[in-house]
Each structure stands twice: as structure tokens, then as C-alpha cells.
Amino acid sequence: MRVTEIAVKGLFGIFNHRIPLVHSDRVTIIHGPNGLGKTMMLKMIAALIDGRTAIFERVPFEQFVVHLDDNTKVVVRHLDIDSSEEKRRQRIYVSKFDALGNELFSSRDKIPTDVPSRVLDRVDQRVPPPFSRSGNGWKDDNTRKFYSLDEIIELFPATAGLLPKEHRTHGFSHLFEGLEVFFVETTRLNAERAGEPRSPPPYLGSRIHHEAVWDMDDDAPMANRYGLRVDQYSRDIVRRIESGLADYAKHSQESDRTFPERLVRFVRAGDSVLSERKILDQMNELENKRQRLISLGFLDSESGLRDLTDEDVQRVQEALTIYVGDVQKKLSAFDDLSQRVGKLIDIVNERFRYKTLTLNRDQGFRLRTTSGEKIELEDLSSGEQHELVVLYELLFRAPRNGLVLVDEPEISLHVGWQSSFLSDLMAILQLTGSYGIVATHSPVIIGSRWDLTQELKGPEEQQSEGSE
């Protein structure tokens, strides 16, 4: 399932936008002046796919529509207009229609809105100041801003477990079955903390995909849960390599243990062996792959079978036929991870000046200057940190075959890096099979690819175009 178009009517009571997505090149770019709703459109599509209602209860709009590639569409509307803020925030519903306009689903009778007062009282005990109960929601006593129950749960996910079962499952979560979304937001330098809104509340059947970051939990040391995201991702990559090494070791032990038995059975059965040339070619390919894994920091350097001749192979053809298959299986434990790590390191080392990024499987990302001096990740410039974080999120946290949303990728980036962003993004989306929407103010990000763009306009411009 893929999104083909997004549209909103009456956003902030003013704007009507329609964004058909470009799938041939995997990227759609939305641009326009500040204040027209670029970021809000990204937030709304992420929230809808995730089954979260808080943003729709908070933001003024008439209708939000997502068209899908099966010719259906999902529509969010306000049930009615109420002058009471507390009541208005409860009045949204979601419907799904087929290509002929037949309603396939409506949440009007499926999403309970009347949470018992005793449940709200229990939730209130877990909500810290300056929030205080106000009817069916909470108010910030400092700003006087009203927060619905869904908004409070987004702010304090631990409160979700206090809800009765019937209030824990969104009645429209199945509408986007098979579709995942990842949002690269503008606030991306500080480490994510357990329970932040970017981590989906536990009561949701979440469609927002956040590939697990290993130290994002309540038991992690304080230094791990607070600080810089580049440090957090450095620790995360160590855990990912550890997982790959565990699979590698498992395959190694199994193949070593069963090798004699498999060889005897192979010879007895008279199974066909690989030709001498095929074995030599595959041995060379495997050695090149192993050297790449060594250079990426996954494996230790070790001597392999070198300078084999046709005569050598002929003497042990059966054994080498099995050996080649075993090594292919072992090294495949790193296939996906090595592709992503390799892409990350290649891009970073092409961008960063006077420093080189490497990977240590025990310590994570390591940086050194061209003169060999060690650089701490925290000493990278804000632009370098933004580049590393965005690339990491696109490569390691965004889902395969999913929708990736990127808000203002130009933040803190030199124009030279901005000009390379789109090609980097397209290469990454090609690698992961995903597609994306980018919101930007930067013509440098767009470069020559104006064919990928959709401009958001105000009502005056839309009206003048309609009169032409």
C-alpha cells in the first residue's frame, strides 16, 4: 500500500492544498513561503497513518484526505463546529471510501470518546505540573492552553496503560495495514528520551516506524538517555553489529559442526560439484566481500585461502563446493547492515572535510582528522551533526518500502551539502525501496529537479490562477 496524494481543505481556516506524489523518482518536494502549512501537512499524514487523533483535535481544518494506490481514500473531518474548545477537540471522525465514493468504514460509532471520570482521575495522578484537569482534558496552568486526553498521552506515554482496553485501540488503525511512515523532524540533534512523543505510545498499533534505538529505555543510564543524538546512534550501531555478529557466529558454529557429515553425504550421493572456474570466481567474490566487512569494522582481519589454482580446487572440489555455500550463508548475516553502513560512511567521508569517519564494532562511530587526531562526536559542528543524524535515520530507522517524511533538510547545512542532499536521498530510498516527501524552503535542495516539486500557495494566488 502506498500514498498517491494528500489534500487538505480549510487548514488554519485559510488554506486548501493538494499534493499528488511523484513515484517515478521516489521523491516529492513541497515548497512555499513560511506559514502555509508544509510542516503541518507532514505531521498530519504521519499522525493519520499512525492512528493518532491529537493533532486533528488541535489544528483547525475542515477535511484532510489521503489517497491510496488501491483507489481508496481515507478522510478525516470535524463532526461539527463547537465554540467550546474542550468539546471541539473531541469532534473528529475518520472514513474510508472506494473509487466510486461508497463508504467502506466510518469511525463515528467506533471510537469511544466518553472516558469515565475515574479513569481520567487515575491519568491525572501521572500528569505533572503545570498541567491540571479541566473537564475531559487538561490545561497548562502557565499558558492556559487546553490539552485533550490523546495529547496528554502523546506527552506522557506511560499514562496509556491506565486506559480501559476499549480506549487503547484506535478504530481506524487497520485502514493503513502494511503502510509504515517515518518522520525526520527539524529537532534532531538532542538524543531521544524514553517516552518522548517520537516513540509511539504503547497503546497504539503503531504505523509510525521507528527502528529500535537500543538505549531508548527507562533502564538506560542517564547519560545514555540525555545528550546528543549522534552519541545515541553511535551506541545503537554497536548493538546492531553485535546482533549481526551473533547470527554470524551461529552460522559458523553450525556449519563447522556439521561439515564432516555433510561432506560425506555429498560424496556418497554423487551430487554435482561446482566447476573449478566457478569455485575460484566465487572464492574471489567472497574474499572481496570479507575484506569490505573488515574495512567497515564488522570482522577482524584474518588470512584466507589465496592463490588457489585449478589443480588445488580439483583435489578438494567437493569440500570447496560445500565451503563456498557455508561462507556465503555466514557473510549474508551482514548483507543488509553492511549496505547501509557502507552508504553512510561513503557519503559522510565525501562530505566532511579534513576528517574521516570509521566504525569500531565495540565503540561505534570514530572520527579522526587527516593528521590522525581523534575527534569526539560532540565536537562536530551542528551542520555535521545534522548530516550524520539525518543519514542515520534514513538508513537505519526508516522502514523498507515505507513513506519517509523529511522536514527542512537544509537546516545547518552548507549550500554545497544542500545541493547533494536530493541525490543522496534518492540513492537511499532506492536502497530501502521507500519513497519520500520533503518539505523545504531551499532552492538549492531542489536544484534542477523542479519536476519533483509541488508548491503550496495562499488563497490569493490560487484565486488569481483560477481566474486566468
C-alpha positions as CSV (number, residue, x, y, z in Angstrom):
1,M,0.0,0.0,0.0
2,R,1.3,3.5,-1.0
3,V,0.1,7.0,-0.6
4,T,-0.6,8.7,-4.0
5,E,-2.0,12.1,-3.0
6,I,-2.6,14.2,0.1
7,A,-5.1,17.1,0.3
8,V,-6.3,19.4,3.0
9,K,-9.2,21.8,3.0
10,G,-9.5,24.8,5.3
11,L,-6.2,24.3,7.1
12,F,-6.0,27.0,9.8
13,G,-9.3,28.2,8.4
14,I,-7.5,29.5,5.3
15,F,-5.5,27.1,3.1
16,N,-6.5,24.4,0.6
17,H,-3.6,22.3,-0.6
18,R,-3.4,19.3,-2.9
19,I,-0.2,17.3,-3.2
20,P,0.0,14.5,-5.8
21,L,3.0,12.3,-5.1
22,V,5.8,11.6,-7.6
23,H,6.6,7.9,-7.6
24,S,8.8,7.5,-10.6
25,D,11.8,9.1,-8.8
26,R,10.6,8.2,-5.3
27,V,10.6,11.9,-4.0
28,T,8.0,14.6,-3.9
29,I,9.2,18.1,-2.8
30,I,6.8,20.6,-1.3
31,H,7.9,24.2,-1.0
32,G,6.4,27.6,-0.4
33,P,6.6,30.6,1.9
34,N,6.6,30.2,5.7
35,G,3.2,29.7,7.4
36,L,1.4,27.9,4.6
37,G,1.4,24.5,6.3
38,K,4.3,22.5,4.9
39,T,5.3,21.0,8.2
40,M,1.7,20.7,9.4
41,M,0.9,18.6,6.3
42,L,3.8,16.2,7.2
43,K,2.7,16.0,10.8
44,M,-0.9,15.3,9.8
45,I,-0.1,12.5,7.4
46,A,2.3,10.9,9.9
47,A,-0.4,11.1,12.6
48,L,-3.2,9.7,10.4
49,I,-1.2,6.7,9.3
50,D,-0.2,6.1,12.9
51,G,-3.8,6.3,14.1
52,R,-3.3,9.3,16.4
53,T,-6.0,11.9,16.6
54,A,-4.5,14.6,18.8
55,I,-3.2,16.8,16.0
56,F,-6.6,16.8,14.3
57,E,-8.3,17.8,17.5
58,R,-5.9,20.7,18.0
59,V,-5.4,22.1,14.5
60,P,-8.2,24.0,12.7
61,F,-9.2,22.3,9.4
62,E,-12.3,21.1,7.5
63,Q,-11.1,18.0,5.8
64,F,-7.9,16.0,5.4
65,V,-7.7,13.4,2.7
66,V,-5.1,10.7,1.9
67,H,-5.5,8.8,-1.5
68,L,-4.0,5.3,-1.7
69,D,-2.8,3.3,-4.7
70,D,-5.7,0.8,-4.4
71,N,-8.0,3.7,-5.5
72,T,-9.4,4.2,-2.0
73,K,-9.1,7.3,0.1
74,V,-9.1,8.0,3.9
75,V,-10.9,11.2,5.0
76,V,-10.7,13.0,8.4
77,R,-13.4,15.5,9.1
78,H,-14.7,17.5,12.0
79,L,-18.1,16.1,13.1
80,D,-19.4,19.6,13.8
81,I,-18.2,23.1,14.9
82,D,-18.5,23.9,18.6
83,S,-17.4,27.1,20.2
84,S,-16.2,25.2,23.3
85,E,-12.6,24.2,22.8
86,E,-12.9,21.2,25.0
87,K,-15.9,19.8,23.0
88,R,-14.5,20.7,19.6
89,R,-11.4,18.7,20.3
90,Q,-13.4,15.5,20.6
91,R,-15.4,16.1,17.3
92,I,-13.3,14.4,14.6
93,Y,-14.0,11.2,12.7
94,V,-12.3,9.1,10.0
95,S,-13.9,7.4,7.0
96,K,-12.7,5.3,4.1
97,F,-14.2,5.4,0.6
98,D,-13.8,3.2,-2.5
99,A,-13.2,4.6,-6.0
100,L,-17.0,5.0,-6.5
101,G,-17.5,7.0,-3.3
102,N,-19.0,4.2,-1.3
103,E,-18.2,4.5,2.4
104,L,-16.2,1.4,3.4
105,F,-15.6,2.4,7.0
106,S,-16.6,5.2,9.4
107,S,-15.2,5.7,12.9
108,R,-18.1,7.8,14.1
109,D,-19.5,4.9,16.1
110,K,-16.3,3.1,16.7
111,I,-14.0,5.5,18.6
112,P,-15.2,5.9,22.2
113,T,-15.0,9.5,23.4
114,D,-16.5,9.3,26.8
115,V,-13.7,8.1,29.1
116,P,-15.0,7.5,32.6
117,S,-14.1,10.2,35.1
118,R,-12.5,7.7,37.5
119,V,-10.1,6.8,34.6
120,L,-9.3,10.4,34.0
121,D,-8.6,10.8,37.7
122,R,-6.0,7.9,37.5
123,V,-4.4,9.5,34.5
124,D,-4.3,12.9,36.2
125,Q,-2.2,11.4,39.0
126,R,0.5,10.6,36.5
127,V,0.4,14.1,34.8
128,P,2.9,16.5,36.4
129,P,2.5,20.3,36.8
130,P,1.9,22.7,35.2
131,F,-1.0,20.6,33.8
132,S,-4.3,20.4,35.7
133,R,-7.6,18.7,35.0
134,S,-10.2,20.7,33.1
135,G,-13.3,18.9,32.2
136,N,-12.4,16.0,29.9
137,G,-8.9,17.3,29.3
138,W,-6.1,19.3,30.9
139,K,-4.9,22.9,30.8
140,D,-1.3,24.1,31.1
141,D,-1.6,26.5,34.0
142,N,1.2,28.6,32.6
143,T,-0.1,29.1,29.0
144,R,-3.8,28.3,29.6
145,K,-3.6,26.0,26.6
146,F,-6.0,23.1,26.6
147,Y,-4.8,19.5,26.0
148,S,-7.1,16.6,25.1
149,L,-6.6,13.1,26.5
150,D,-4.8,12.0,23.3
151,E,-2.4,14.9,23.5
152,I,-1.6,14.1,27.2
153,I,-0.9,10.5,26.2
154,E,1.5,11.7,23.5
155,L,3.3,13.9,26.0
156,F,3.3,11.2,28.8
157,P,3.0,7.7,27.1
158,A,3.1,5.9,30.5
159,T,-0.4,7.1,31.1
160,A,-1.7,5.0,28.2
161,G,-1.6,1.9,30.3
162,L,-4.2,3.3,32.7
163,L,-6.9,3.4,30.0
164,P,-9.5,0.6,29.7
165,K,-9.0,-1.8,26.8
166,E,-11.7,-0.3,24.7
167,H,-9.9,3.1,24.7
168,R,-6.5,1.6,23.9
169,T,-7.1,0.6,20.2
170,H,-7.9,3.1,17.6
171,G,-10.8,2.1,15.5
172,F,-9.2,3.0,12.2
173,S,-5.7,1.5,12.6
174,H,-6.4,-1.2,10.0
175,L,-7.0,1.4,7.3
176,F,-3.3,1.6,6.6
177,E,-2.4,-2.0,7.0
178,G,1.0,-2.6,5.5
179,L,2.0,1.1,5.3
180,E,4.6,2.5,7.6
181,V,5.9,6.1,7.9
182,F,8.9,7.7,9.3
183,F,9.2,11.4,10.1
184,V,12.6,13.1,10.1
185,E,11.7,16.2,12.1
186,T,13.6,19.5,12.5
187,T,14.5,18.9,16.1
188,R,17.1,16.2,15.6
189,L,20.3,16.9,17.4
190,N,19.3,16.1,21.0
191,A,19.1,12.4,22.0
192,E,15.6,10.9,22.1
193,R,14.4,10.0,25.6
194,A,12.2,7.1,26.5
195,G,8.6,8.2,26.4
196,E,9.1,11.1,24.1
197,P,6.3,11.7,21.6
198,R,8.6,10.4,18.7
199,S,8.4,7.0,20.4
200,P,4.8,5.7,19.7
201,P,2.6,5.4,22.8
202,P,2.4,1.7,23.8
203,Y,-1.4,1.6,23.4
204,L,-1.2,2.3,19.7
205,G,-1.0,-0.4,17.0
206,S,1.6,2.0,15.6
207,R,2.2,2.6,11.8
208,I,4.9,5.1,12.5
209,H,8.1,3.1,12.1
210,H,11.0,3.8,14.5
211,E,13.6,1.1,14.1
212,A,14.5,0.5,17.7
213,V,17.2,2.6,19.2
214,W,18.8,0.4,21.7
215,D,19.4,2.8,24.6
216,M,15.9,4.4,24.4
217,D,14.5,2.8,27.6
218,D,13.8,3.7,31.1
219,D,16.6,1.5,32.5
220,A,19.3,3.1,30.4
221,P,21.9,5.2,32.2
222,M,21.0,8.8,32.4
223,A,23.9,9.8,30.2
224,N,22.5,7.5,27.5
225,R,19.0,8.9,27.6
226,Y,20.1,12.6,27.6
227,G,22.7,14.2,25.4
228,L,23.3,14.2,21.7
229,R,21.7,12.0,19.2
230,V,24.9,11.3,17.3
231,D,26.2,9.7,20.5
232,Q,23.0,7.7,20.8
233,Y,23.2,6.5,17.3
234,S,26.9,5.5,17.8
235,R,25.8,3.3,20.6
236,D,22.9,2.0,18.5
237,I,25.1,0.9,15.7
238,V,27.3,-1.1,18.1
239,R,24.2,-3.1,19.1
240,R,23.2,-3.7,15.5
241,I,26.7,-5.1,14.8
242,E,26.5,-7.3,17.9
243,S,23.3,-8.7,16.5
244,G,24.9,-9.4,13.2
245,L,27.9,-11.0,14.8
246,A,25.6,-13.2,16.8
247,D,24.0,-14.5,13.6
248,Y,27.4,-14.9,12.0
249,A,28.7,-16.9,15.0
250,K,25.6,-19.1,15.0
251,H,26.0,-19.9,11.3
252,S,29.7,-20.5,11.8
253,Q,29.3,-22.9,14.7
254,E,26.5,-24.8,12.9
255,S,28.4,-25.2,9.6
256,D,31.7,-26.2,11.4
257,R,29.9,-28.8,13.5
258,T,28.1,-30.4,10.6
259,F,30.7,-30.0,7.9
260,P,32.2,-33.6,8.0
261,E,28.8,-35.2,8.0
262,R,27.6,-33.0,5.1
263,L,30.7,-33.7,3.1
264,V,30.4,-37.5,3.5
265,R,26.7,-37.3,2.4
266,F,27.6,-35.1,-0.5
267,V,30.3,-37.5,-1.8
268,R,28.1,-40.6,-1.3
269,A,25.2,-39.1,-3.1
270,G,27.4,-38.1,-6.0
271,D,25.9,-34.6,-6.1
272,S,27.1,-32.3,-8.8
273,V,30.0,-30.1,-7.8
274,L,30.8,-26.6,-8.9
275,S,33.3,-26.3,-11.7
276,E,36.9,-25.2,-10.9
277,R,36.4,-21.8,-12.5
278,K,33.1,-21.3,-10.7
279,I,34.7,-22.1,-7.4
280,L,37.6,-19.8,-8.0
281,D,35.3,-16.9,-9.1
282,Q,33.0,-17.3,-6.0
283,M,36.0,-17.6,-3.7
284,N,37.3,-14.3,-5.1
285,E,33.9,-12.7,-4.6
286,L,33.7,-13.9,-1.0
287,E,37.2,-12.7,-0.2
288,N,36.3,-9.2,-1.6
289,K,33.1,-9.2,0.5
290,R,35.0,-10.3,3.6
291,Q,37.6,-7.5,3.0
292,R,34.8,-5.0,2.8
293,L,33.3,-6.2,6.1
294,I,36.8,-5.9,7.6
295,S,37.2,-2.3,6.3
296,L,33.7,-1.4,7.7
297,G,34.8,-2.7,11.1
298,F,32.5,-5.8,11.3
299,L,35.1,-8.5,11.2
300,D,38.7,-8.9,12.3
301,S,41.5,-9.2,9.7
302,E,42.4,-12.8,9.1
303,S,44.2,-14.8,6.4
304,G,42.0,-16.5,3.9
305,L,42.5,-19.0,1.1
306,R,44.7,-17.3,-1.5
307,D,46.4,-18.1,-4.8
308,L,44.3,-21.2,-5.4
309,T,44.9,-22.9,-8.7
310,D,42.6,-25.1,-10.8
311,E,44.7,-28.1,-9.7
312,D,44.2,-27.2,-6.0
313,V,40.5,-26.9,-6.5
314,Q,40.2,-30.2,-8.4
315,R,41.8,-32.1,-5.5
316,V,39.1,-30.9,-3.0
317,Q,36.3,-30.0,-5.3
318,E,33.6,-31.5,-3.2
319,A,34.8,-29.8,0.0
320,L,35.2,-26.4,-1.6
321,T,31.7,-26.7,-3.1
322,I,30.3,-27.0,0.4
323,Y,32.7,-24.5,1.8
324,V,31.6,-21.8,-0.6
325,G,28.0,-22.3,0.3
326,D,28.8,-22.1,4.0
327,V,30.7,-18.9,3.7
328,Q,28.0,-17.3,1.6
329,K,25.5,-18.1,4.3
330,K,27.7,-16.8,7.1
331,L,28.5,-13.5,5.5
332,S,24.9,-12.9,4.5
333,A,24.3,-12.1,8.1
334,F,25.8,-8.7,7.4
335,D,24.3,-8.1,3.9
336,D,21.6,-5.5,4.8
337,L,23.6,-3.8,7.6
338,S,26.8,-3.6,5.6
339,Q,25.0,-2.0,2.7
340,R,23.6,0.7,4.9
341,V,26.7,1.3,6.9
342,G,28.8,1.4,3.7
343,K,26.4,4.0,2.2
344,L,26.6,6.1,5.4
345,I,30.4,6.1,5.7
346,D,30.8,6.7,1.9
347,I,28.5,9.8,2.0
348,V,29.9,11.2,5.2
349,N,33.5,10.9,4.1
350,E,32.7,12.5,0.9
351,R,31.0,15.5,2.7
352,F,33.2,16.0,5.8
353,R,36.4,18.0,5.2
354,Y,39.6,17.2,7.0
355,K,38.2,14.3,8.9
356,T,37.4,10.6,8.3
357,L,34.5,8.6,9.8
358,T,35.2,4.9,10.6
359,L,33.3,2.3,12.6
360,N,34.6,0.3,15.5
361,R,32.3,-2.6,16.4
362,D,32.9,-2.1,20.1
363,Q,32.9,1.7,20.3
364,G,30.7,2.8,17.4
365,F,31.5,5.8,15.2
366,R,35.1,7.0,15.3
367,L,36.3,10.3,13.8
368,R,39.9,11.4,13.1
369,T,41.4,14.4,11.4
370,T,43.5,14.0,8.3
371,S,46.5,14.4,10.7
372,G,45.3,11.4,12.8
373,E,43.9,13.3,15.8
374,K,40.8,11.8,17.4
375,I,37.6,13.9,17.3
376,E,34.7,13.4,19.7
377,L,31.2,13.2,18.1
378,E,30.1,16.1,20.3
379,D,32.8,18.3,18.8
380,L,31.3,18.0,15.3
381,S,29.7,21.2,14.0
382,S,25.9,21.5,14.1
383,G,25.8,21.0,10.3
384,E,28.0,17.9,10.5
385,Q,25.8,16.5,13.3
386,H,22.6,17.2,11.3
387,E,24.1,15.5,8.3
388,L,25.1,12.4,10.3
389,V,21.8,12.2,12.1
390,V,19.6,12.6,9.0
391,L,21.6,10.0,7.1
392,Y,21.4,7.6,10.0
393,E,17.7,8.0,10.4
394,L,17.1,7.5,6.7
395,L,19.3,4.4,6.5
396,F,18.7,2.7,9.8
397,R,15.4,3.9,11.3
398,A,13.1,4.4,8.2
399,P,11.2,1.4,7.1
400,R,11.7,-0.6,4.0
401,N,9.1,0.1,1.3
402,G,7.6,2.8,3.6
403,L,6.9,6.5,3.4
404,V,9.7,8.8,4.6
405,L,8.9,12.4,5.6
406,V,11.8,14.9,5.8
407,D,11.2,18.4,7.2
408,E,13.6,21.2,6.2
409,P,16.7,19.1,5.5
410,E,18.7,22.3,4.8
411,I,18.9,23.1,8.5
412,S,22.6,24.0,9.4
413,L,23.8,22.6,6.1
414,H,26.3,24.4,3.8
415,V,24.9,25.1,0.4
416,G,27.4,22.5,-1.0
417,W,25.8,19.8,1.2
418,Q,22.3,21.1,0.4
419,S,23.0,20.6,-3.3
420,S,23.9,16.9,-2.7
421,F,21.1,16.1,-0.4
422,L,18.5,15.1,-3.0
423,S,20.8,12.7,-4.9
424,D,21.8,11.2,-1.5
425,L,18.2,10.8,-0.5
426,M,17.2,9.2,-3.8
427,A,20.0,6.7,-3.6
428,I,19.0,5.8,0.0
429,L,15.3,5.4,-1.0
430,Q,16.4,3.2,-3.9
431,L,18.4,1.1,-1.4
432,T,15.5,0.8,1.0
433,G,12.7,0.6,-1.6
434,S,11.0,3.5,0.1
435,Y,9.5,6.8,-1.2
436,G,9.5,10.3,0.4
437,I,8.1,13.7,0.8
438,V,10.5,16.6,1.5
439,A,9.4,20.0,2.8
440,T,11.9,22.7,2.1
441,H,12.5,26.4,1.7
442,S,15.8,25.9,-0.1
443,P,16.0,26.1,-3.9
444,V,19.5,24.6,-3.5
445,I,17.9,21.4,-2.2
446,I,15.7,21.3,-5.3
447,G,18.5,22.1,-7.7
448,S,17.4,21.3,-11.2
449,R,14.6,18.9,-10.1
450,W,11.7,21.3,-10.2
451,D,9.8,18.4,-11.9
452,L,9.6,16.8,-8.4
453,T,8.0,19.9,-6.7
454,Q,4.6,20.9,-5.5
455,E,4.2,24.5,-4.5
456,L,1.9,25.4,-1.6
457,K,0.1,28.7,-2.3
458,G,-2.1,31.1,-0.4
459,P,-5.7,31.7,-1.3
460,E,-4.9,34.9,-3.2
461,E,-2.6,33.1,-5.6
462,Q,-5.0,30.2,-6.0
463,Q,-7.8,32.6,-6.8
464,S,-5.8,34.6,-9.3
465,E,-4.7,31.3,-11.1
466,G,-8.4,30.2,-11.2
467,S,-9.4,33.5,-12.9
468,E,-6.9,33.2,-15.7
